[in-house]
């Protein structure tokens, strides 16, 4: 655990940041924040162990990365690796941006024939996942989803669990079920919410119970994610938004591109059927 500052110090820094913004109209940089006398003993906000070369990130994006690290530290007292920063930074604001804020595909939607680069899956793997996800797509349509929504959610459930509601995370992690709900910290463990909602542990639940919980989350604890998913365009855009904002996998932006490609492949299959 890092040397988390006392609440008084954290409150002082928040007040100073707000005051600085009101006076100057500019955010307080990490360097300026750390220079405050009352905060001299605080640890560095960004863990540079995995620091990437400056050429990999446009200079204009560093401010966003520092802002993200600063906000996370104030909220949680946790340090942020550069990998975390790149995964969490700009892509959360626009589902059509990658981690550095660059466009991954047009914001007005994309055709099902588009291939979005930047993912980890080869086209053959994407097509195999799409073929396996067709029953999930049909199930989503039966629940009242639009074709784009059905393809986007099917792409994500396929990538997370292969559509298997009994799936246990590989490597012994906490993820369980269709969308691999779970966390090592109780505060963020959505399995607890699931058991309160369904009355049974997620390990003993059915596909319909897990789908119902997904819909409950989108209407309650994941409203912000729902807004971004609803605003995304096309099957690929919605699949990307689900991956970034709802399932929030470890390799968020890379996984999101894979899922966008799977969603497009699902839509292609519906057109050729």
VOPAGU-2260 file (C-alpha; in pm, 1 decimal, decimal comma):
REM VOPAGU-2260
SITE   aa  ch    i         X         Y         Z
SITE  UNK   A    0       0,0       0,0       0,0
SITE  UNK   A    1     124,8     351,7     -71,4
SITE  UNK   A    2     168,9     603,7     203,6
SITE  UNK   A    3    -184,3     739,5     182,8
SITE  UNK   A    4    -208,3    1098,5     305,4
SITE  UNK   A    5    -427,8    1197,6     593,9
SITE  UNK   A    6    -781,8    1301,7     507,0
SITE  UNK   A    7    -695,2    1657,1     606,6
SITE  UNK   A    8    -415,5    1667,0     349,6
SITE  UNK   A    9    -636,2    1520,5      81,4
SITE  UNK   A   10    -912,5    1770,5     152,6
SITE  UNK   A   11    -658,0    2052,6     151,4
SITE  UNK   A   12    -531,3    1947,9    -190,7
SITE  UNK   A   13    -883,1    1926,4    -332,1
SITE  UNK   A   14    -967,6    2272,8    -202,7
SITE  UNK   A   15    -644,9    2416,6    -343,2
SITE  UNK   A   16    -709,6    2255,1    -683,0
SITE  UNK   A   17   -1061,1    2398,4    -697,4
SITE  UNK   A   18    -942,0    2743,4    -593,9
SITE  UNK   A   19    -664,3    2736,4    -853,2
SITE  UNK   A   20    -919,8    2651,5   -1124,6
SITE  UNK   A   21   -1155,0    2932,9   -1019,8
SITE  UNK   A   22    -873,4    3189,7   -1023,9
SITE  UNK   A   23    -688,7    3082,3   -1340,6
SITE  UNK   A   24    -933,7    2870,2   -1539,3
SITE  UNK   A   25    -669,9    2598,8   -1562,4
SITE  UNK   A   26    -629,8    2262,2   -1390,3
SITE  UNK   A   27    -353,5    2225,3   -1136,4
SITE  UNK   A   28     -67,5    2011,0   -1265,6
SITE  UNK   A   29      68,2    1721,4   -1064,0
SITE  UNK   A   30     400,6    1904,7   -1024,8
SITE  UNK   A   31     225,8    2214,1    -887,9
SITE  UNK   A   32      14,7    2000,0    -657,5
SITE  UNK   A   33     313,0    1810,2    -520,0
SITE  UNK   A   34     498,1    2140,0    -463,8
SITE  UNK   A   35     246,9    2243,5    -197,4
SITE  UNK   A   36     426,9    2253,7     140,8
SITE  UNK   A   37     164,2    2046,2     317,6
SITE  UNK   A   38     198,7    1769,1      57,4
SITE  UNK   A   39     576,8    1735,9      39,0
SITE  UNK   A   40     575,6    1387,9     192,3
SITE  UNK   A   41     331,2    1233,1     -57,2
SITE  UNK   A   42     446,9     960,0    -298,0
SITE  UNK   A   43     468,8    1013,3    -672,8
SITE  UNK   A   44     125,7     980,5    -831,0
SITE  UNK   A   45     224,8     791,4   -1143,0
SITE  UNK   A   46     428,2     474,7   -1104,1
SITE  UNK   A   47     683,3     504,3   -1385,3
SITE  UNK   A   48     792,9     140,9   -1372,0
SITE  UNK   A   49     623,3      80,6   -1706,0
SITE  UNK   A   50     676,0     429,1   -1845,9
SITE  UNK   A   51     640,9     429,1   -2221,9
SITE  UNK   A   52     858,0     625,1   -2460,7
SITE  UNK   A   53     741,0     985,8   -2506,2
SITE  UNK   A   54     706,7     926,5   -2880,3
SITE  UNK   A   55     428,0     676,5   -2811,3
SITE  UNK   A   56     199,5     941,5   -2665,8
SITE  UNK   A   57     139,6    1285,2   -2817,2
SITE  UNK   A   58     260,7    1561,4   -2578,3
SITE  UNK   A   59     -90,1    1703,7   -2562,1
SITE  UNK   A   60    -214,7    1379,7   -2405,5
SITE  UNK   A   61      19,1    1387,4   -2104,4
SITE  UNK   A   62    -199,6    1642,7   -1930,0
SITE  UNK   A   63    -494,9    1403,0   -1949,3
SITE  UNK   A   64    -283,4    1118,5   -1816,2
SITE  UNK   A   65    -161,7    1325,4   -1522,3
SITE  UNK   A   66    -515,0    1448,8   -1455,4
SITE  UNK   A   67    -640,6    1090,9   -1449,6
SITE  UNK   A   68    -365,9     983,9   -1208,9
SITE  UNK   A   69    -426,1    1288,0    -989,3
SITE  UNK   A   70    -799,8    1224,2    -965,8
SITE  UNK   A   71    -751,4     856,4    -891,4
SITE  UNK   A   72    -506,2     932,2    -612,6
SITE  UNK   A   73    -736,5    1185,8    -451,0
SITE  UNK   A   74   -1030,4     944,3    -465,4
SITE  UNK   A   75    -859,0     622,9    -360,9
SITE  UNK   A   76    -504,4     691,6    -242,3
SITE  UNK   A   77    -384,5     439,4    -503,4
SITE  UNK   A   78     -93,2     491,1    -739,9
SITE  UNK   A   79    -151,2     448,2   -1111,1
SITE  UNK   A   80      87,6     269,8   -1346,2
SITE  UNK   A   81     136,7     424,0   -1687,4
SITE  UNK   A   82     -37,3     119,8   -1835,0
SITE  UNK   A   83    -341,6     189,6   -1617,1
SITE  UNK   A   84    -335,3     553,0   -1721,2
SITE  UNK   A   85    -329,7     470,8   -2090,9
SITE  UNK   A   86    -613,7     221,3   -2048,4
SITE  UNK   A   87    -830,0     453,9   -1838,7
SITE  UNK   A   88    -753,4     795,0   -1982,5
SITE  UNK   A   89    -918,6     917,1   -2300,7
SITE  UNK   A   90   -1100,3     607,8   -2422,8
SITE  UNK   A   91   -1357,7     638,2   -2143,1
SITE  UNK   A   92   -1478,9     971,9   -2280,7
SITE  UNK   A   93   -1549,6     864,0   -2638,2
SITE  UNK   A   94   -1607,6     502,5   -2740,5
SITE  UNK   A   95   -1457,7     580,4   -3082,8
SITE  UNK   A   96   -1120,5     681,7   -2937,4
SITE  UNK   A   97    -829,0     468,4   -2831,6
SITE  UNK   A   98    -633,1     518,5   -2507,9
SITE  UNK   A   99    -453,7     825,2   -2644,6
SITE  UNK   A  100    -766,0     992,4   -2780,6
SITE  UNK   A  101    -704,4     896,1   -3144,0
SITE  UNK   A  102    -999,1     789,0   -3362,1
SITE  UNK   A  103   -1036,5     415,3   -3406,4
SITE  UNK   A  104   -1329,8     443,4   -3648,3
SITE  UNK   A  105   -1568,5     716,7   -3762,8
SITE  UNK   A  106   -1797,0     857,8   -3489,1
SITE  UNK   A  107   -2096,7     844,6   -3722,5
SITE  UNK   A  108   -2088,2     465,5   -3731,3
SITE  UNK   A  109   -1920,5     209,1   -3951,5
SITE  UNK   A  110   -2025,7     -47,5   -4206,1
SITE  UNK   A  111   -2018,4    -414,5   -4123,6
SITE  UNK   A  112   -1737,2    -462,2   -4378,0
SITE  UNK   A  113   -1495,8    -241,6   -4182,8
SITE  UNK   A  114   -1196,8    -394,4   -4007,4
SITE  UNK   A  115   -1074,4    -192,6   -3710,1
SITE  UNK   A  116    -702,2    -222,9   -3647,2
SITE  UNK   A  117    -546,6    -222,3   -3302,4
SITE  UNK   A  118    -702,8    -538,9   -3163,1
SITE  UNK   A  119    -527,8    -860,9   -3065,9
SITE  UNK   A  120    -740,7   -1108,5   -3264,8
SITE  UNK   A  121    -666,3   -1219,6   -3618,5
SITE  UNK   A  122    -955,9   -1207,6   -3867,3
SITE  UNK   A  123    -991,7   -1588,6   -3856,4
SITE  UNK   A  124   -1030,4   -1578,6   -3476,6
SITE  UNK   A  125   -1284,0   -1296,6   -3499,2
SITE  UNK   A  126   -1488,9   -1496,5   -3752,7
SITE  UNK   A  127   -1478,9   -1806,9   -3531,0
SITE  UNK   A  128   -1602,9   -1607,8   -3231,6
SITE  UNK   A  129   -1876,6   -1451,1   -3442,2
SITE  UNK   A  130   -1995,1   -1793,4   -3556,8
SITE  UNK   A  131   -2007,5   -1918,5   -3198,5
SITE  UNK   A  132   -2188,9   -1603,8   -3081,4
SITE  UNK   A  133   -2484,4   -1633,4   -3319,8
SITE  UNK   A  134   -2704,3   -1812,1   -3064,1
SITE  UNK   A  135   -2626,5   -1533,4   -2816,7
SITE  UNK   A  136   -2721,1   -1279,4   -3083,9
SITE  UNK   A  137   -3055,9   -1454,2   -3142,0
SITE  UNK   A  138   -3121,8   -1469,3   -2768,3
SITE  UNK   A  139   -3057,7   -1095,8   -2740,3
SITE  UNK   A  140   -3298,7   -1025,5   -3026,3
SITE  UNK   A  141   -3561,1   -1233,3   -2845,3
SITE  UNK   A  142   -3516,7   -1005,4   -2541,6
SITE  UNK   A  143   -3617,7    -705,4   -2751,5
SITE  UNK   A  144   -3278,2    -564,2   -2846,3
SITE  UNK   A  145   -3216,6    -398,2   -3180,6
SITE  UNK   A  146   -2986,8    -586,7   -3422,5
SITE  UNK   A  147   -2695,7    -353,2   -3341,5
SITE  UNK   A  148   -2749,0    -392,1   -2966,0
SITE  UNK   A  149   -2789,6    -768,9   -2996,5
SITE  UNK   A  150   -2464,7    -800,9   -3192,7
SITE  UNK   A  151   -2275,3    -571,1   -2955,0
SITE  UNK   A  152   -2379,3    -756,0   -2639,0
SITE  UNK   A  153   -2324,5   -1094,5   -2805,0
SITE  UNK   A  154   -1972,5    -989,0   -2904,7
SITE  UNK   A  155   -1894,0    -897,5   -2544,6
SITE  UNK   A  156   -2046,5   -1205,1   -2382,1
SITE  UNK   A  157   -1863,7   -1420,0   -2637,3
SITE  UNK   A  158   -1531,7   -1251,1   -2562,7
SITE  UNK   A  159   -1583,1   -1260,1   -2186,2
SITE  UNK   A  160   -1714,7   -1612,9   -2138,3
SITE  UNK   A  161   -1794,2   -1776,4   -2470,8
SITE  UNK   A  162   -2158,7   -1719,6   -2376,1
SITE  UNK   A  163   -2128,2   -1959,4   -2081,1
SITE  UNK   A  164   -2306,5   -1835,2   -1765,0
SITE  UNK   A  165   -2107,1   -2086,0   -1554,6
SITE  UNK   A  166   -1769,9   -1960,1   -1679,0
SITE  UNK   A  167   -1496,0   -1917,7   -1415,9
SITE  UNK   A  168   -1214,5   -1672,8   -1487,9
SITE  UNK   A  169    -901,2   -1836,9   -1620,2
SITE  UNK   A  170    -604,2   -1838,7   -1385,2
SITE  UNK   A  171    -817,6   -1844,0   -1072,3
SITE  UNK   A  172    -934,2   -1481,5   -1089,1
SITE  UNK   A  173   -1262,4   -1356,4    -941,6
SITE  UNK   A  174   -1454,4   -1320,5   -1269,1
SITE  UNK   A  175   -1771,4   -1527,1   -1295,8
SITE  UNK   A  176   -2054,1   -1570,4   -1539,3
SITE  UNK   A  177   -2154,0   -1429,9   -1874,8
SITE  UNK   A  178   -1973,4   -1097,7   -1834,0
SITE  UNK   A  179   -1714,2   -1216,4   -1581,0
SITE  UNK   A  180   -1846,2   -1010,6   -1291,8
SITE  UNK   A  181   -1614,8   -1000,5    -990,6
SITE  UNK   A  182   -1331,5    -815,3    -820,5
SITE  UNK   A  183   -1074,5    -893,5    -552,3
SITE  UNK   A  184   -1189,9    -592,1    -347,2
SITE  UNK   A  185   -1536,3    -626,6    -191,1
SITE  UNK   A  186   -1619,6    -260,3    -258,5
SITE  UNK   A  187   -1596,8    -321,2    -634,9
SITE  UNK   A  188   -1718,5    -682,1    -644,4
SITE  UNK   A  189   -2038,4    -684,7    -848,6
SITE  UNK   A  190   -2102,7   -1045,8    -748,7
SITE  UNK   A  191   -2224,9    -909,5    -415,6
SITE  UNK   A  192   -2483,8    -695,5    -593,7
SITE  UNK   A  193   -2579,1    -997,3    -802,8
SITE  UNK   A  194   -2656,3   -1212,0    -499,0
SITE  UNK   A  195   -2864,5    -933,1    -346,5
SITE  UNK   A  196   -3052,6    -897,7    -675,3
SITE  UNK   A  197   -3106,0   -1265,1    -762,4
SITE  UNK   A  198   -3105,7   -1421,5    -416,3
SITE  UNK   A  199   -2846,9   -1680,2    -521,1
SITE  UNK   A  200   -2469,1   -1670,5    -578,2
SITE  UNK   A  201   -2373,2   -1602,9    -936,8
SITE  UNK   A  202   -2211,3   -1948,2    -950,8
SITE  UNK   A  203   -2557,9   -2103,4    -903,5
SITE  UNK   A  204   -2748,1   -1869,1   -1133,6
SITE  UNK   A  205   -2904,9   -1914,9   -1475,5
SITE  UNK   A  206   -2848,7   -1730,4   -1801,8
SITE  UNK   A  207   -3181,4   -1548,4   -1765,7
SITE  UNK   A  208   -3090,9   -1432,9   -1413,2
SITE  UNK   A  209   -2757,8   -1297,3   -1536,8
SITE  UNK   A  210   -2922,0   -1114,9   -1826,8
SITE  UNK   A  211   -3176,2    -968,7   -1586,1
SITE  UNK   A  212   -2894,9    -851,3   -1358,5
SITE  UNK   A  213   -2718,8    -686,7   -1653,6
SITE  UNK   A  214   -3039,4    -494,1   -1727,6
SITE  UNK   A  215   -3075,3    -401,4   -1358,5
SITE  UNK   A  216   -2720,9    -267,2   -1347,0
SITE  UNK   A  217   -2777,6     -56,7   -1658,4
SITE  UNK   A  218   -3087,5      92,0   -1498,3
SITE  UNK   A  219   -2924,4     150,4   -1159,4
SITE  UNK   A  220   -2552,8     119,3   -1078,9
SITE  UNK   A  221   -2429,7     141,1   -1440,5
SITE  UNK   A  222   -2641,4     430,7   -1569,5
SITE  UNK   A  223   -2334,6     618,6   -1692,3
SITE  UNK   A  224   -2227,3     315,6   -1895,3
SITE  UNK   A  225   -2576,6     283,3   -2043,4
SITE  UNK   A  226   -2572,3     643,7   -2162,8
SITE  UNK   A  227   -2243,6     588,2   -2345,5
SITE  UNK   A  228   -2363,3     261,0   -2495,2
SITE  UNK   A  229   -2689,6     418,5   -2611,0
SITE  UNK   A  230   -2503,5     711,1   -2768,4
SITE  UNK   A  231   -2259,5     487,1   -2957,1
SITE  UNK   A  232   -2338,4     426,4   -3322,8
SITE  UNK   A  233   -2363,3      92,9   -3500,2
SITE  UNK   A  234   -2292,0    -257,1   -3375,8
SITE  UNK   A  235   -1916,3    -192,8   -3362,3
SITE  UNK   A  236   -1951,6     135,7   -3176,4
SITE  UNK   A  237   -2184,9     -17,1   -2919,8
SITE  UNK   A  238   -1962,8    -322,8   -2872,9
SITE  UNK   A  239   -1665,3     -93,1   -2813,9
SITE  UNK   A  240   -1864,1     117,7   -2565,8
SITE  UNK   A  241   -1979,0    -191,2   -2372,1
SITE  UNK   A  242   -1621,1    -318,1   -2342,5
SITE  UNK   A  243   -1483,2      17,0   -2227,3
SITE  UNK   A  244   -1764,3     124,6   -1996,5
SITE  UNK   A  245   -1945,7    -188,5   -1875,0
SITE  UNK   A  246   -1727,6    -501,2   -1881,8
SITE  UNK   A  247   -1407,7    -293,1   -1831,3
SITE  UNK   A  248   -1161,0    -569,4   -1907,6
SITE  UNK   A  249    -793,9    -537,9   -1816,2
SITE  UNK   A  250    -674,4    -463,2   -2171,0
SITE  UNK   A  251    -968,4    -232,3   -2215,2
SITE  UNK   A  252    -905,3     -60,8   -2546,7
SITE  UNK   A  253    -744,6    -355,7   -2726,3
SITE  UNK   A  254   -1026,0    -586,4   -2616,0
SITE  UNK   A  255   -1282,5    -325,3   -2719,4
SITE  UNK   A  256   -1150,5    -320,0   -3076,2
SITE  UNK   A  257   -1165,6    -700,7   -3091,4
SITE  UNK   A  258   -1526,0    -690,5   -2976,8
SITE  UNK   A  259   -1612,8    -421,9   -3229,6
SITE  UNK   A  260   -1475,2    -651,2   -3500,4
SITE  UNK   A  261   -1671,8    -949,2   -3365,2
SITE  UNK   A  262   -1992,4    -742,7   -3364,1
SITE  UNK   A  263   -1935,1    -643,7   -3727,7
SITE  UNK   A  264   -1869,2   -1008,1   -3816,8
SITE  UNK   A  265   -2197,3   -1108,1   -3649,7
SITE  UNK   A  266   -2383,3    -846,5   -3853,7
SITE  UNK   A  267   -2219,9    -971,9   -4174,6
SITE  UNK   A  268   -2343,0   -1322,1   -4095,1
SITE  UNK   A  269   -2700,8   -1197,4   -4046,7
SITE  UNK   A  270   -2688,6   -1033,0   -4390,0
SITE  UNK   A  271   -2556,1   -1346,0   -4562,8
SITE  UNK   A  272   -2796,6   -1587,4   -4390,9
